Amino acid sequence: MMATKQRTIDYLLEQLAGAGEISTRKMFGEYALYHESKVVAFVCDDRLFIKPTEPGRNLLGEVTLGRPYPGAKDYFEIAGDEWEDADRLVEIVRTTADALPLPAPKKPRKPKQPKG
């Protein structure tokens, strides 16, 4: 496995500029792709994996399944040549984000109790 290159992330972010608030977070040399507060995809080994949703499947039609990392569930893999159509990529990300629930609020961390 090879880590995703920064230029891959830069290109994806450029292509998704019309999708609203898009950001990435680096994780273990790979990236999670966020639409607003929702993780909608992973970018691993310079490949794009969209979270599977029913509306996403309907939009994509025939899908290619792939696993972004060992032990992961199947995701919709979007081939690199499909990234060139920015409008389509935006539609895929927005459709996926709309179908996903909001993330659960994080529980506040308990302060550590002094030992003794």
Backbone torsions as a table, in degrees:
resi	resn	phi	psi	omega
1	MET	NA	140.5	177.5
2	MET	-116.2	147.6	178.1
3	ALA	-72.8	150.4	177.3
4	THR	-67.1	138.0	180.0
5	LYS	-80.2	146.3	178.5
6	GLN	-58.5	-36.3	-178.8
7	ARG	-64.7	-28.7	176.0
8	THR	-65.0	-45.6	179.3
9	ILE	-64.7	-44.4	180.0
10	ASP	-58.8	-43.0	-179.8
11	TYR	-64.7	-45.8	179.1
12	LEU	-60.8	-44.2	179.4
13	LEU	-62.4	-38.0	177.3
14	GLU	-64.1	-45.8	-179.5
15	GLN	-64.9	-30.2	-176.6
16	LEU	-96.3	13.3	-177.5
17	ALA	-56.2	-31.2	-178.5
18	GLY	-84.3	3.8	-174.5
19	ALA	-90.8	-2.6	-175.5
20	GLY	102.1	-147.1	-175.9
21	GLU	-78.4	102.9	-179.5
22	ILE	-115.6	135.1	176.5
23	SER	-147.3	166.5	176.3
24	THR	-128.7	156.7	174.5
25	ARG	-133.9	126.6	-179.3
26	LYS	-75.0	132.6	179.8
27	MET	-140.9	113.4	176.2
28	PHE	55.8	38.5	179.6
29	GLY	82.6	-3.8	177.5
30	GLU	-119.8	-174.7	-172.4
31	TYR	-135.1	143.1	166.6
32	ALA	-98.6	139.1	179.5
33	LEU	-108.8	124.5	-176.9
34	TYR	-109.3	140.8	165.7
35	HIS	-113.3	111.2	-170.9
36	GLU	56.3	-118.5	-176.3
37	SER	-101.7	4.5	-175.1
38	LYS	-102.0	133.5	171.5
39	VAL	-75.8	117.2	-178.4
40	VAL	-107.2	-17.1	-175.4
41	ALA	-162.5	167.0	170.7
42	PHE	-124.8	146.6	173.1
43	VAL	-117.0	111.4	-176.4
44	CYS	-133.0	134.7	-178.4
45	ASP	53.6	38.2	-179.5
46	ASP	60.6	27.3	178.0
47	ARG	-122.7	145.5	-177.4
48	LEU	-101.0	125.0	179.7
49	PHE	-121.1	112.9	-178.8
50	ILE	-91.6	137.6	176.9
51	LYS	-58.6	134.9	-178.7
52	PRO	-75.9	130.4	173.4
53	THR	-139.1	158.4	178.9
54	GLU	-64.0	-47.0	177.2
55	PRO	-60.8	-35.5	177.1
56	GLY	-63.9	-43.0	178.3
57	ARG	-62.8	-41.5	179.0
58	ASN	-62.8	-39.6	179.8
59	LEU	-68.9	-43.8	-175.9
60	LEU	-76.2	-26.4	-175.3
61	GLY	75.5	-118.9	178.7
62	GLU	-73.9	127.2	-177.6
63	VAL	-113.6	151.9	171.3
64	THR	-104.9	126.0	179.7
65	LEU	-95.3	143.8	177.5
66	GLY	-153.8	162.9	179.4
67	ARG	-112.8	121.6	-176.3
68	PRO	-67.0	-26.5	-179.6
69	TYR	-155.0	159.2	-178.9
70	PRO	-57.6	133.8	179.7
71	GLY	87.8	-5.8	179.9
72	ALA	-77.2	158.5	171.4
73	LYS	-75.7	169.6	177.1
74	ASP	-69.8	138.5	174.9
75	TYR	-121.8	165.5	174.0
76	PHE	-81.6	118.7	178.7
77	GLU	-90.9	125.8	-179.4
78	ILE	-102.5	114.6	-176.2
79	ALA	-62.2	147.0	-178.1
80	GLY	-53.2	-37.3	-179.4
81	ASP	-69.3	-18.9	177.6
82	GLU	-80.5	-12.7	179.7
83	TRP	-71.7	-21.2	-175.7
84	GLU	-66.6	-26.9	178.5
85	ASP	-87.7	90.2	-174.8
86	ALA	-58.8	-41.9	-178.7
87	ASP	-61.7	-40.9	179.3
88	ARG	-67.3	-42.7	179.1
89	LEU	-61.9	-42.4	177.1
90	VAL	-60.7	-44.1	-179.6
91	GLU	-62.2	-41.2	179.6
92	ILE	-63.1	-47.4	-178.2
93	VAL	-65.6	-44.5	-180.0
94	ARG	-64.5	-43.2	179.6
95	THR	-61.2	-42.9	178.9
96	THR	-64.9	-47.4	-179.2
97	ALA	-60.0	-42.4	-179.3
98	ASP	-62.6	-29.3	-176.6
99	ALA	-86.7	-13.0	-177.3
100	LEU	-92.4	145.1	176.8
101	PRO	-71.8	158.2	173.8
102	LEU	-65.0	147.1	178.4
103	PRO	-65.2	147.9	178.3
104	ALA	-65.5	141.9	177.9
105	PRO	-62.9	141.7	180.0
106	LYS	-73.8	139.3	177.4
107	LYS	-76.1	139.7	177.7
108	PRO	-64.8	143.9	179.7
109	ARG	-75.9	140.0	177.5
110	LYS	-77.4	136.6	176.8
111	PRO	-66.7	146.0	180.0
112	LYS	-69.8	137.6	177.6
113	GLN	-83.7	135.0	178.0
114	PRO	-64.6	141.7	178.7
115	LYS	-79.3	145.7	173.9
116	GLY	138.4	NA	NA
